[in-house]
Amino acid sequence: MKFYKKYISIVIVFFAFVSCRKFVEVNPPTTRLVSSTVYTTDASATSAVLGIYSGMMTNQFSFTSTGTTLYAALSADEFTNYSSNPTQGEFYKNSLSTTNTTVLAIWSNAYNFIYDANAVLNGLKNSASLSPQTKKQLEGEALFVRSFCYFYLVNFFGDVPLILSTDYKANNTSVRNSAGAVFEQVTNDLIKAQTLLSADFSFSNGERVRPTSAAASALLARVYLYRSDWTNSKAAADLVINNPAFQLLSNLNDVFLMNNMESIFQLYPVRPGVNTFEGNSFILNAEPASSGAGVALSNNLLNAFDSGDNRKTSWINSITTNGKTYYYSYKYKVESSIVLTEYYTVLRLAEQYLIRAEAKARLNDLTGAAADLNVIRNRAGLAPIIATNQQVLMDAIIHERQTELFSEWGNRWFDLKRTNRADSILSIVKQGWKPSAALFPIPDNQIKNAPGTTQNPGY
């Protein structure tokens, strides 16, 4: 924590300069003077990168602080919506308008961080005064951030503009690249980041709030899984699972604490009095309509847990008001406190076991897949799964992802789509579900700014 506080005042000053941009429509850079000096020392260059992470945790319900979890869970079958906000209601009804301001915010937030990452890469390239180790680490972090944002953009929107520079004139006229091309860029960036990022957390005084090579491997394992590259997905997950810096925690209540051994990468809280916006948003003190994010866990999710699943008792809590009981996500247990005990977990080890289990199952290594799956089930207090055939095992893995990764970074929403289960499942639990709702609409603003941009089908 001391390491992060050392830079926080520099970060705030720097971020004040860089946080007010629109993307993909951006104005001529106003930070040129700052950028010409910020990459002259290791400390100021590091503050530029920490400024990105600070921005990721600044605003409640933004793309990287609750927003992805909230709006993806509403779009899927994890949350029931009680909010009277019509913009939020469109996600729950899977009837998004092209002028939905939250959709635009997700798009703009992601491209703002991509712009920041590109600016870092450009600044590093033109700098001759940084120490080689700092330069390598910061380049790896910028590549990781850009890859992370593009991963989510592709899964929310499909084809998106692939922006790899800070040239505002070119960016203003950008059109959509294929999802395949974006995934290819993400893959290549993460492979490079693996070689640049530190192998341990010594550079951050043991704080897990900046990505290491393991974070690049963990995200790469997920990317390969989504691209149906089972062999490389397994290999990338192996790197993380076999790394002694990470271990699965036996106590479920410790999994989301700051700097715990299961966490691969976390975001450091920057809002006074708030540990994580998810704890602040999802913990209910009254009926959902007047509390937090205006959501509660759906019956569909609650009924997915097997009898005796300790995750249901450790990671879910409830409140009874006016004779009705509402259940809420309780992975983060701090609603508000000036004392930091929880950081916002972005990547954790349990997902890597489930990724490797699926990759092994797809490669027909049923015994190996069952072994990885049962590591997670054992921690939850459940009996092991016996591998009988590939389809039975795959169903068990997807089910386990639902109960292990619920209300985390859109995993359920993306799983339903990538496994072609969205139509069969959501058509039952969502009135008016239509297949075209699997992709969010391209915001009207983007189409107006770049007339060559096409809209997703159904909008």
Secondary structure, DSSP 8 states (H G I E B T S, - for coil): -HHHHHHHHHHHHHHHHHS---SSS--S-S-HHHHHHHTTSHHHHHHHHHHHHHHHTTSTTBTTBBHHHHHHHHHTTSEEE----HHHHHHHTT---TT-HHHHHHHHHHHHHHHHHHHHHHHHHT-SSS-HHHHHHHHHHHHHHHHHHHHHHHHHHSSB----S--HHHHHT---B-HHHHHHHHHHHHHHHHHHS-SSSGGGTT--SS--HHHHHHHHHHHHHHTT-HHHHHHHHHHHHT-TT----S-GGGTTSTT-TTEEEEE---STT-S-HHHHHH--SS-GGGSTTSEEE-HHHHTTS-TT-HHHHHSEEEEEETTEEEEEE-SS--SS-SS----EEEEEHHHHHHHHHHHHHHTT-HHHHHHHHHHHHHHTT--------HHHHHHHHHHHHHHHSTTSTTHHHHHHHHTT-HHHHHHHHSTT--GGGGS----HHHHHHSTT----TT-
